[in-house]
Amino acid sequence: MKYKFRLRDYIALGLLIILGVGICITALVYPKTAGDKVIVEVDGVEFGSYNLSEDDQIDILVNDKVTNVLEIHDGAAHMIEANCPDKVCIHQGDISNDGQVICCLPNKVVVRIVSDSKSEYDSISQ
């Protein structure tokens, strides 16, 4: 049996296209704020705060063992080593803008970028 498109199908498709275009335009219009600091949390507790402008390599310890290695280079942070099985945190790539996050769920490590400057927006979702 062949399906025949009806008017409501075309309306739903049109609304989805308009919504998608609106989301793309919004993502392009809102500026991204460059971050100033990297905050590393392990199991919900702050492990350390580091300046994004200073190149550094941080060994992240969980239960006195190095589980992750974070590298700060050229104003961006990147997880370069992890002992978790899937290595999703490594594949997330560089982060440098306010609000971006790298998570390593097996090791309960969260790396956040924050900015010291105040934005005119309360929050922007990505």
N, CA, C and O atoms as CSV, one atom per row, in Angstrom:
chain,resi,resn,atom,element,x,y,z
A,1,MET,N,N,0.843,-1.172,0.000
A,1,MET,CA,C,0.000,0.000,0.000
A,1,MET,C,C,0.889,1.237,0.000
A,1,MET,O,O,1.805,1.351,0.815
A,2,LYS,N,N,0.624,2.137,-0.891
A,2,LYS,CA,C,1.418,3.351,-1.034
A,2,LYS,C,C,0.790,4.465,-0.200
A,2,LYS,O,O,-0.418,4.699,-0.241
A,3,TYR,N,N,1.672,5.160,0.577
A,3,TYR,CA,C,1.181,6.239,1.444
A,3,TYR,C,C,1.036,7.513,0.629
A,3,TYR,O,O,1.914,7.853,-0.164
A,4,LYS,N,N,-0.064,8.212,0.824
A,4,LYS,CA,C,-0.319,9.460,0.109
A,4,LYS,C,C,-0.209,10.620,1.093
A,4,LYS,O,O,-0.882,10.634,2.124
A,5,PHE,N,N,0.640,11.589,0.770
A,5,PHE,CA,C,0.792,12.775,1.622
A,5,PHE,C,C,-0.484,13.587,1.612
A,5,PHE,O,O,-1.102,13.801,0.570
A,6,ARG,N,N,-0.864,14.037,2.802
A,6,ARG,CA,C,-2.047,14.887,2.943
A,6,ARG,C,C,-1.613,16.279,3.363
A,6,ARG,O,O,-0.435,16.522,3.626
A,7,LEU,N,N,-2.549,17.168,3.421
A,7,LEU,CA,C,-2.272,18.560,3.763
A,7,LEU,C,C,-1.610,18.671,5.133
A,7,LEU,O,O,-0.663,19.443,5.288
A,8,ARG,N,N,-2.081,17.922,6.133
A,8,ARG,CA,C,-1.492,18.003,7.480
A,8,ARG,C,C,-0.036,17.511,7.495
A,8,ARG,O,O,0.766,17.979,8.303
A,9,ASP,N,N,0.300,16.580,6.615
A,9,ASP,CA,C,1.690,16.124,6.508
A,9,ASP,C,C,2.592,17.245,5.994
A,9,ASP,O,O,3.693,17.455,6.503
A,10,TYR,N,N,2.105,17.961,4.977
A,10,TYR,CA,C,2.878,19.090,4.449
A,10,TYR,C,C,3.002,20.218,5.474
A,10,TYR,O,O,4.041,20.874,5.543
A,11,ILE,N,N,1.972,20.449,6.259
A,11,ILE,CA,C,2.015,21.474,7.310
A,11,ILE,C,C,3.038,21.082,8.377
A,11,ILE,O,O,3.841,21.916,8.797
A,12,ALA,N,N,3.018,19.831,8.817
A,12,ALA,CA,C,3.971,19.364,9.830
A,12,ALA,C,C,5.401,19.448,9.304
A,12,ALA,O,O,6.301,19.863,10.035
A,13,LEU,N,N,5.624,19.064,8.057
A,13,LEU,CA,C,6.950,19.140,7.451
A,13,LEU,C,C,7.415,20.596,7.352
A,13,LEU,O,O,8.576,20.897,7.627
A,14,GLY,N,N,6.524,21.483,6.968
A,14,GLY,CA,C,6.855,22.908,6.883
A,14,GLY,C,C,7.222,23.479,8.240
A,14,GLY,O,O,8.174,24.252,8.344
A,15,LEU,N,N,6.485,23.115,9.284
A,15,LEU,CA,C,6.789,23.600,10.639
A,15,LEU,C,C,8.142,23.090,11.117
A,15,LEU,O,O,8.887,23.833,11.755
A,16,LEU,N,N,8.467,21.851,10.825
A,16,LEU,CA,C,9.770,21.301,11.210
A,16,LEU,C,C,10.914,22.018,10.489
A,16,LEU,O,O,11.962,22.275,11.082
A,17,ILE,N,N,10.711,22.335,9.226
A,17,ILE,CA,C,11.740,23.066,8.474
A,17,ILE,C,C,11.918,24.463,9.046
A,17,ILE,O,O,13.050,24.917,9.215
A,18,ILE,N,N,10.827,25.149,9.345
A,18,ILE,CA,C,10.900,26.498,9.924
A,18,ILE,C,C,11.596,26.452,11.287
A,18,ILE,O,O,12.417,27.317,11.589
A,19,LEU,N,N,11.279,25.465,12.100
A,19,LEU,CA,C,11.918,25.316,13.408
A,19,LEU,C,C,13.420,25.070,13.251
A,19,LEU,O,O,14.218,25.671,13.969
A,20,GLY,N,N,13.810,24.205,12.331
A,20,GLY,CA,C,15.224,23.923,12.105
A,20,GLY,C,C,15.986,25.150,11.632
A,20,GLY,O,O,17.094,25.409,12.102
A,21,VAL,N,N,15.411,25.902,10.716
A,21,VAL,CA,C,16.052,27.122,10.232
A,21,VAL,C,C,16.172,28.139,11.366
A,21,VAL,O,O,17.191,28.820,11.483
A,22,GLY,N,N,15.151,28.242,12.189
A,22,GLY,CA,C,15.186,29.172,13.330
A,22,GLY,C,C,16.292,28.826,14.311
A,22,GLY,O,O,16.977,29.719,14.810
A,23,ILE,N,N,16.475,27.560,14.591
A,23,ILE,CA,C,17.534,27.125,15.502
A,23,ILE,C,C,18.902,27.430,14.906
A,23,ILE,O,O,19.797,27.886,15.617
A,24,CYS,N,N,19.072,27.186,13.620
A,24,CYS,CA,C,20.359,27.490,12.961
A,24,CYS,C,C,20.666,28.979,12.991
A,24,CYS,O,O,21.802,29.370,13.261
A,25,ILE,N,N,19.678,29.807,12.720
A,25,ILE,CA,C,19.881,31.259,12.738
A,25,ILE,C,C,20.217,31.729,14.146
A,25,ILE,O,O,21.096,32.573,14.320
A,26,THR,N,N,19.537,31.202,15.147
A,26,THR,CA,C,19.808,31.573,16.535
A,26,THR,C,C,21.235,31.207,16.923
A,26,THR,O,O,21.910,31.981,17.601
A,27,ALA,N,N,21.697,30.041,16.501
A,27,ALA,CA,C,23.060,29.613,16.829
A,27,ALA,C,C,24.096,30.515,16.169
A,27,ALA,O,O,25.169,30.732,16.731
A,28,LEU,N,N,23.797,31.034,15.006
A,28,LEU,CA,C,24.733,31.912,14.314
A,28,LEU,C,C,24.720,33.339,14.846
A,28,LEU,O,O,25.742,34.024,14.816
A,29,VAL,N,N,23.560,33.790,15.335
A,29,VAL,CA,C,23.416,35.183,15.765
A,29,VAL,C,C,24.019,35.427,17.146
A,29,VAL,O,O,24.689,36.437,17.360
A,30,TYR,N,N,23.789,34.513,18.076
A,30,TYR,CA,C,24.288,34.729,19.432
A,30,TYR,C,C,25.797,34.520,19.489
A,30,TYR,O,O,26.294,33.464,19.096
A,31,PRO,N,N,26.517,35.505,19.968
A,31,PRO,CA,C,27.976,35.361,20.015
A,31,PRO,C,C,28.406,34.414,21.129
A,31,PRO,O,O,27.749,34.302,22.164
A,32,LYS,N,N,29.518,33.742,20.890
A,32,LYS,CA,C,30.086,32.866,21.908
A,32,LYS,C,C,31.117,33.665,22.695
A,32,LYS,O,O,31.970,34.336,22.114
A,33,THR,N,N,31.033,33.589,24.011
A,33,THR,CA,C,31.963,34.292,24.876
A,33,THR,C,C,33.163,33.398,25.142
A,33,THR,O,O,33.017,32.256,25.576
A,34,ALA,N,N,34.341,33.925,24.881
A,34,ALA,CA,C,35.559,33.159,25.156
A,34,ALA,C,C,35.706,32.984,26.669
A,34,ALA,O,O,35.442,33.909,27.436
A,35,GLY,N,N,36.122,31.816,27.079
A,35,GLY,CA,C,36.290,31.536,28.495
A,35,GLY,C,C,37.610,32.052,29.033
A,35,GLY,O,O,38.549,32.301,28.276
A,36,ASP,N,N,37.673,32.211,30.348
A,36,ASP,CA,C,38.879,32.686,31.015
A,36,ASP,C,C,39.530,31.612,31.881
A,36,ASP,O,O,40.752,31.575,32.027
A,37,LYS,N,N,38.690,30.728,32.461
A,37,LYS,CA,C,39.205,29.724,33.397
A,37,LYS,C,C,38.635,28.353,33.084
A,37,LYS,O,O,37.576,28.218,32.472
A,38,VAL,N,N,39.368,27.341,33.522
A,38,VAL,CA,C,38.926,25.954,33.458
A,38,VAL,C,C,38.709,25.490,34.889
A,38,VAL,O,O,39.597,25.617,35.732
A,39,ILE,N,N,37.537,24.958,35.157
A,39,ILE,CA,C,37.257,24.412,36.489
A,39,ILE,C,C,37.107,22.896,36.340
A,39,ILE,O,O,36.308,22.416,35.536
A,40,VAL,N,N,37.881,22.160,37.120
A,40,VAL,CA,C,37.854,20.699,37.090
A,40,VAL,C,C,37.183,20.224,38.376
A,40,VAL,O,O,37.573,20.611,39.477
A,41,GLU,N,N,36.165,19.376,38.214
A,41,GLU,CA,C,35.469,18.791,39.363
A,41,GLU,C,C,35.582,17.274,39.291
A,41,GLU,O,O,35.474,16.674,38.222
A,42,VAL,N,N,35.801,16.672,40.449
A,42,VAL,CA,C,35.852,15.216,40.552
A,42,VAL,C,C,34.794,14.804,41.565
A,42,VAL,O,O,34.857,15.189,42.732
A,43,ASP,N,N,33.829,14.025,41.116
A,43,ASP,CA,C,32.732,13.545,41.960
A,43,ASP,C,C,32.004,14.710,42.647
A,43,ASP,O,O,31.632,14.617,43.817
A,44,GLY,N,N,31.806,15.807,41.903
A,44,GLY,CA,C,31.061,16.955,42.414
A,44,GLY,C,C,31.853,17.906,43.290
A,44,GLY,O,O,31.315,18.919,43.738
A,45,VAL,N,N,33.128,17.601,43.547
A,45,VAL,CA,C,33.981,18.444,44.387
A,45,VAL,C,C,35.027,19.101,43.493
A,45,VAL,O,O,35.631,18.440,42.648
A,46,GLU,N,N,35.241,20.411,43.680
A,46,GLU,CA,C,36.204,21.110,42.844
A,46,GLU,C,C,37.619,20.580,43.080
A,46,GLU,O,O,38.118,20.582,44.205
A,47,PHE,N,N,38.244,20.133,42.009
A,47,PHE,CA,C,39.607,19.617,42.049
A,47,PHE,C,C,40.607,20.747,41.854
A,47,PHE,O,O,41.672,20.757,42.472
A,48,GLY,N,N,40.257,21.710,40.980
A,48,GLY,CA,C,41.153,22.830,40.734
A,48,GLY,C,C,40.574,23.803,39.727
A,48,GLY,O,O,39.644,23.490,38.983
A,49,SER,N,N,41.158,25.002,39.727
A,49,SER,CA,C,40.770,26.048,38.789
A,49,SER,C,C,42.046,26.536,38.109
A,49,SER,O,O,43.032,26.843,38.779
A,50,TYR,N,N,42.025,26.608,36.774
A,50,TYR,CA,C,43.226,26.926,36.020
A,50,TYR,C,C,42.928,28.009,34.993
A,50,TYR,O,O,41.817,28.092,34.469
A,51,ASN,N,N,43.924,28.832,34.713
A,51,ASN,CA,C,43.785,29.922,33.767
A,51,ASN,C,C,43.950,29.383,32.345
A,51,ASN,O,O,44.887,28.636,32.064
A,52,LEU,N,N,43.038,29.765,31.456
A,52,LEU,CA,C,43.102,29.292,30.077
A,52,LEU,C,C,44.242,29.928,29.289
A,52,LEU,O,O,44.668,29.391,28.267
A,53,SER,N,N,44.733,31.062,29.757
A,53,SER,CA,C,45.790,31.754,29.011
A,53,SER,C,C,47.179,31.176,29.289
A,53,SER,O,O,48.140,31.531,28.607
A,54,GLU,N,N,47.294,30.293,30.278
A,54,GLU,CA,C,48.578,29.691,30.622
A,54,GLU,C,C,48.582,28.217,30.207
A,54,GLU,O,O,47.747,27.439,30.668
A,55,ASP,N,N,49.519,27.835,29.338
A,55,ASP,CA,C,49.632,26.436,28.916
A,55,ASP,C,C,50.012,25.570,30.113
A,55,ASP,O,O,50.897,25.920,30.894
A,56,ASP,N,N,49.329,24.434,30.243
A,56,ASP,CA,C,49.543,23.577,31.405
A,56,ASP,C,C,49.087,22.160,31.067
A,56,ASP,O,O,48.314,21.953,30.131
A,57,GLN,N,N,49.570,21.198,31.831
A,57,GLN,CA,C,49.100,19.825,31.748
A,57,GLN,C,C,48.746,19.388,33.157
A,57,GLN,O,O,49.599,19.405,34.044
A,58,ILE,N,N,47.500,18.999,33.373
A,58,ILE,CA,C,46.990,18.696,34.715
A,58,ILE,C,C,46.696,17.202,34.817
A,58,ILE,O,O,45.941,16.652,34.016
A,59,ASP,N,N,47.297,16.557,35.802
A,59,ASP,CA,C,46.966,15.172,36.124
A,59,ASP,C,C,45.798,15.187,37.092
A,59,ASP,O,O,45.903,15.736,38.189
A,60,ILE,N,N,44.682,14.587,36.690
A,60,ILE,CA,C,43.479,14.561,37.530
A,60,ILE,C,C,43.488,13.249,38.310
A,60,ILE,O,O,43.531,12.163,37.732
A,61,LEU,N,N,43.448,13.375,39.631
A,61,LEU,CA,C,43.529,12.217,40.513
A,61,LEU,C,C,42.161,11.829,41.044
A,61,LEU,O,O,41.383,12.683,41.470
A,62,VAL,N,N,41.876,10.537,41.016
A,62,VAL,CA,C,40.690,9.973,41.649
A,62,VAL,C,C,41.182,8.838,42.524
A,62,VAL,O,O,41.787,7.888,42.026
A,63,ASN,N,N,40.932,8.924,43.820
A,63,ASN,CA,C,41.414,7.930,44.783
A,63,ASN,C,C,42.935,7.760,44.690
A,63,ASN,O,O,43.442,6.638,44.680
A,64,ASP,N,N,43.646,8.872,44.622
A,64,ASP,CA,C,45.112,8.928,44.576
A,64,ASP,C,C,45.720,8.227,43.357
A,64,ASP,O,O,46.890,7.845,43.381
A,65,LYS,N,N,44.928,8.059,42.293
A,65,LYS,CA,C,45.434,7.501,41.046
A,65,LYS,C,C,45.111,8.480,39.920
A,65,LYS,O,O,44.033,9.073,39.899
A,66,VAL,N,N,46.046,8.651,38.983
A,66,VAL,CA,C,45.803,9.518,37.828
A,66,VAL,C,C,44.836,8.798,36.887
A,66,VAL,O,O,45.151,7.739,36.345
A,67,THR,N,N,43.658,9.389,36.704
A,67,THR,CA,C,42.663,8.792,35.818
A,67,THR,C,C,42.542,9.552,34.506
A,67,THR,O,O,42.254,8.956,33.469
A,68,ASN,N,N,42.759,10.861,34.542
A,68,ASN,CA,C,42.645,11.695,33.348
A,68,ASN,C,C,43.793,12.697,33.323
A,68,ASN,O,O,44.333,13.081,34.361
A,69,VAL,N,N,44.149,13.107,32.113
A,69,VAL,CA,C,45.146,14.153,31.945
A,69,VAL,C,C,44.527,15.223,31.049
A,69,VAL,O,O,44.115,14.946,29.923
A,70,LEU,N,N,44.469,16.448,31.566
A,70,LEU,CA,C,43.895,17.583,30.844
A,70,LEU,C,C,45.025,18.487,30.382
A,70,LEU,O,O,45.935,18.804,31.148
A,71,GLU,N,N,44.958,18.900,29.119
A,71,GLU,CA,C,45.965,19.805,28.593
A,71,GLU,C,C,45.313,21.141,28.241
A,71,GLU,O,O,44.280,21.189,27.575
A,72,ILE,N,N,45.944,22.229,28.706
A,72,ILE,CA,C,45.529,23.575,28.338
A,72,ILE,C,C,46.602,24.115,27.411
A,72,ILE,O,O,47.774,24.210,27.779
A,73,HIS,N,N,46.177,24.474,26.184
A,73,HIS,CA,C,47.145,24.918,25.178
A,73,HIS,C,C,46.462,25.892,24.223
A,73,HIS,O,O,45.389,25.601,23.696
A,74,ASP,N,N,47.083,27.039,24.005
A,74,ASP,CA,C,46.575,28.065,23.078
A,74,ASP,C,C,45.145,28.500,23.413
A,74,ASP,O,O,44.337,28.699,22.506
A,75,GLY,N,N,44.826,28.647,24.684
A,75,GLY,CA,C,43.522,29.145,25.102
A,75,GLY,C,C,42.396,28.135,25.015
A,75,GLY,O,O,41.225,28.516,25.032
A,76,ALA,N,N,42.726,26.854,24.922
A,76,ALA,CA,C,41.704,25.810,24.858
A,76,ALA,C,C,42.119,24.646,25.757
A,76,ALA,O,O,43.304,24.424,26.004
A,77,ALA,N,N,41.129,23.917,26.234
A,77,ALA,CA,C,41.373,22.750,27.082
A,77,ALA,C,C,40.969,21.495,26.316
A,77,ALA,O,O,39.999,21.494,25.558
A,78,HIS,N,N,41.738,20.424,26.533
A,78,HIS,CA,C,41.490,19.169,25.833
A,78,HIS,C,C,41.934,18.003,26.725
A,78,HIS,O,O,43.022,18.030,27.301
A,79,MET,N,N,41.095,17.000,26.827
A,79,MET,CA,C,41.449,15.803,27.583
A,79,MET,C,C,42.337,14.944,26.682
A,79,MET,O,O,41.897,14.502,25.621
A,80,ILE,N,N,43.575,14.708,27.093
A,80,ILE,CA,C,44.501,13.960,26.243
A,80,ILE,C,C,44.683,12.507,26.670
A,80,ILE,O,O,45.161,11.684,25.888
A,81,GLU,N,N,44.305,12.189,27.906
A,81,GLU,CA,C,44.437,10.821,28.396
A,81,GLU,C,C,43.299,10.511,29.344
A,81,GLU,O,O,42.848,11.374,30.097
A,82,ALA,N,N,42.835,9.265,29.299
A,82,ALA,CA,C,41.808,8.806,30.239
A,82,ALA,C,C,41.893,7.291,30.332
A,82,ALA,O,O,42.184,6.614,29.346
A,83,ASN,N,N,41.639,6.770,31.517
A,83,ASN,CA,C,41.695,5.316,31.674
A,83,ASN,C,C,40.311,4.670,31.589
A,83,ASN,O,O,40.153,3.496,31.924
A,84,CYS,N,N,39.315,5.427,31.146
A,84,CYS,CA,C,37.972,4.872,30.984
A,84,CYS,C,C,37.910,4.048,29.699
A,84,CYS,O,O,38.724,4.256,28.799
A,85,PRO,N,N,36.958,3.114,29.595
A,85,PRO,CA,C,36.944,2.204,28.440
A,85,PRO,C,C,36.532,2.852,27.114
A,85,PRO,O,O,37.035,2.448,26.066
A,86,ASP,N,N,35.643,3.834,27.126
A,86,ASP,CA,C,35.123,4.352,25.863
A,86,ASP,C,C,35.840,5.596,25.338
A,86,ASP,O,O,35.747,5.896,24.147
A,87,LYS,N,N,36.545,6.316,26.188
A,87,LYS,CA,C,37.345,7.492,25.813
A,87,LYS,C,C,36.527,8.605,25.144
A,87,LYS,O,O,37.051,9.342,24.309
A,88,VAL,N,N,35.244,8.728,25.509
A,88,VAL,CA,C,34.395,9.781,24.949
A,88,VAL,C,C,34.944,11.158,25.314
A,88,VAL,O,O,34.872,12.082,24.504
A,89,CYS,N,N,35.482,11.307,26.502
A,89,CYS,CA,C,36.012,12.600,26.941
A,89,CYS,C,C,37.172,13.058,26.067
A,89,CYS,O,O,37.351,14.260,25.867
A,90,ILE,N,N,37.948,12.146,25.554
A,90,ILE,CA,C,39.066,12.497,24.672
A,90,ILE,C,C,38.534,12.942,23.312
A,90,ILE,O,O,39.054,13.882,22.711
A,91,HIS,N,N,37.506,12.264,22.837
A,91,HIS,CA,C,36.951,12.554,21.518
A,91,HIS,C,C,36.096,13.823,21.487
A,91,HIS,O,O,35.694,14.255,20.407
A,92,GLN,N,N,35.809,14.429,22.635
A,92,GLN,CA,C,35.031,15.666,22.663
A,92,GLN,C,C,35.818,16.841,22.102
A,92,GLN,O,O,35.220,17.848,21.722
A,93,GLY,N,N,37.119,16.741,22.040
A,93,GLY,CA,C,37.934,17.786,21.415
A,93,GLY,C,C,38.202,18.973,22.328
A,93,GLY,O,O,38.022,18.909,23.544
A,94,ASP,N,N,38.644,20.067,21.690
A,94,ASP,CA,C,38.997,21.287,22.426
A,94,ASP,C,C,37.747,22.044,22.849
A,94,ASP,O,O,36.753,22.093,22.125
A,95,ILE,N,N,37.821,22.636,24.045
A,95,ILE,CA,C,36.773,23.548,24.484
A,95,ILE,C,C,37.441,24.854,24.899
A,95,ILE,O,O,38.501,24.846,25.526
A,96,SER,N,N,36.818,25.969,24.547
A,96,SER,CA,C,37.392,27.265,24.883
A,96,SER,C,C,36.351,28.338,25.162
A,96,SER,O,O,36.703,29.420,25.633
A,97,ASN,N,N,35.081,28.070,24.885
A,97,ASN,CA,C,34.036,29.062,25.087
A,97,ASN,C,C,33.291,28.846,26.405
A,97,ASN,O,O,33.164,27.724,26.895
A,98,ASP,N,N,32.811,29.939,26.953
A,98,ASP,CA,C,32.080,29.915,28.217
A,98,ASP,C,C,30.909,28.929,28.137
A,98,ASP,O,O,30.097,28.983,27.214
A,99,GLY,N,N,30.841,28.043,29.107
A,99,GLY,CA,C,29.738,27.094,29.181
A,99,GLY,C,C,30.029,25.734,28.572
A,99,GLY,O,O,29.251,24.800,28.773
A,100,GLN,N,N,31.115,25.592,27.841
A,100,GLN,CA,C,31.428,24.294,27.259
A,100,GLN,C,C,31.954,23.345,28.340
A,100,GLN,O,O,32.578,23.770,29.312
A,101,VAL,N,N,31.685,22.047,28.146
A,101,VAL,CA,C,31.984,21.054,29.178
A,101,VAL,C,C,32.574,19.796,28.539
A,101,VAL,O,O,32.179,19.397,27.443
A,102,ILE,N,N,33.521,19.186,29.239
A,102,ILE,CA,C,33.995,17.835,28.926
A,102,ILE,C,C,33.650,16.974,30.139
A,102,ILE,O,O,33.971,17.329,31.273
A,103,CYS,N,N,32.992,15.835,29.889
A,103,CYS,CA,C,32.612,14.926,30.983
A,103,CYS,C,C,33.243,13.555,30.765
A,103,CYS,O,O,33.242,13.022,29.655
A,104,CYS,N,N,33.772,13.006,31.830
A,104,CYS,CA,C,34.227,11.620,31.836
A,104,CYS,C,C,33.384,10.921,32.905
A,104,CYS,O,O,33.722,10.936,34.089
A,105,LEU,N,N,32.300,10.319,32.473
A,105,LEU,CA,C,31.345,9.748,33.423
A,105,LEU,C,C,31.898,8.582,34.241
A,105,LEU,O,O,31.638,8.527,35.443
A,106,PRO,N,N,32.651,7.642,33.647
A,106,PRO,CA,C,33.163,6.544,34.475
A,106,PRO,C,C,34.051,7.029,35.628
A,106,PRO,O,O,34.036,6.448,36.713
A,107,ASN,N,N,34.829,8.104,35.384
A,107,ASN,CA,C,35.724,8.625,36.423
A,107,ASN,C,C,35.106,9.771,37.221
A,107,ASN,O,O,35.734,10.285,38.147
A,108,LYS,N,N,33.882,10.177,36.873
A,108,LYS,CA,C,33.160,11.264,37.545
A,108,LYS,C,C,33.937,12.582,37.486
A,108,LYS,O,O,34.005,13.324,38.466
A,109,VAL,N,N,34.528,12.859,36.300
A,109,VAL,CA,C,35.302,14.078,36.097
A,109,VAL,C,C,34.523,14.999,35.169
A,109,VAL,O,O,34.054,14.584,34.109
A,110,VAL,N,N,34.392,16.269,35.588
A,110,VAL,CA,C,33.733,17.287,34.777
A,110,VAL,C,C,34.687,18.467,34.638
A,110,VAL,O,O,35.205,18.982,35.629
A,111,VAL,N,N,34.912,18.887,33.401
A,111,VAL,CA,C,35.773,20.037,33.104
A,111,VAL,C,C,34.885,21.102,32.479
A,111,VAL,O,O,34.266,20.863,31.442
A,112,ARG,N,N,34.817,22.290,33.107
A,112,ARG,CA,C,33.956,23.382,32.631
A,112,ARG,C,C,34.788,24.601,32.286
A,112,ARG,O,O,35.806,24.870,32.923
A,113,ILE,N,N,34.350,25.338,31.273
A,113,ILE,CA,C,34.950,26.618,30.936
A,113,ILE,C,C,34.029,27.705,31.482
A,113,ILE,O,O,32.820,27.676,31.253
A,114,VAL,N,N,34.603,28.653,32.197
A,114,VAL,CA,C,33.840,29.783,32.723
A,114,VAL,C,C,34.522,31.084,32.309
A,114,VAL,O,O,35.722,31.125,32.040
A,115,SER,N,N,33.726,32.131,32.269
A,115,SER,CA,C,34.230,33.442,31.886
A,115,SER,C,C,34.054,34.400,33.051
A,115,SER,O,O,33.051,34.346,33.763
A,116,ASP,N,N,35.033,35.279,33.243
A,116,ASP,CA,C,34.927,36.285,34.294
A,116,ASP,C,C,34.024,37.436,33.887
A,116,ASP,O,O,33.458,38.115,34.743
A,117,SER,N,N,33.886,37.661,32.579
A,117,SER,CA,C,33.074,38.792,32.115
A,117,SER,C,C,31.596,38.441,32.202
A,117,SER,O,O,31.208,37.283,32.044
A,118,LYS,N,N,30.793,39.437,32.449
A,118,LYS,CA,C,29.350,39.250,32.544
A,118,LYS,C,C,28.743,39.326,31.154
A,118,LYS,O,O,29.117,40.182,30.353
A,119,SER,N,N,27.822,38.447,30.873
A,119,SER,CA,C,27.120,38.437,29.602
A,119,SER,C,C,25.802,39.188,29.751
A,119,SER,O,O,25.269,39.291,30.856
A,120,GLU,N,N,25.278,39.711,28.651
A,120,GLU,CA,C,23.993,40.401,28.720
A,120,GLU,C,C,22.843,39.394,28.773
A,120,GLU,O,O,21.694,39.784,28.984
A,121,TYR,N,N,23.138,38.096,28.584
A,121,TYR,CA,C,22.122,37.045,28.632
A,121,TYR,C,C,22.261,36.269,29.929
A,121,TYR,O,O,23.363,36.117,30.457
A,122,ASP,N,N,21.140,35.778,30.442
A,122,ASP,CA,C,21.182,34.951,31.639
A,122,ASP,C,C,21.822,33.596,31.338
A,122,ASP,O,O,22.673,33.121,32.091
A,123,SER,N,N,21.406,32.981,30.233
A,123,SER,CA,C,21.996,31.716,29.820
A,123,SER,C,C,21.703,31.484,28.361
A,123,SER,O,O,20.721,31.992,27.819
A,124,ILE,N,N,22.568,30.707,27.726
A,124,ILE,CA,C,22.392,30.329,26.344
A,124,ILE,C,C,22.604,28.827,26.267
A,124,ILE,O,O,23.636,28.321,26.708
A,125,SER,N,N,21.648,28.121,25.716
A,125,SER,CA,C,21.740,26.672,25.600
A,125,SER,C,C,22.346,26.290,24.262
A,125,SER,O,O,22.006,26.861,23.226
A,126,GLN,N,N,23.254,25.311,24.295
A,126,GLN,CA,C,23.844,24.821,23.040
A,126,GLN,C,C,23.381,23.434,22.759
A,126,GLN,O,O,23.766,22.847,21.748
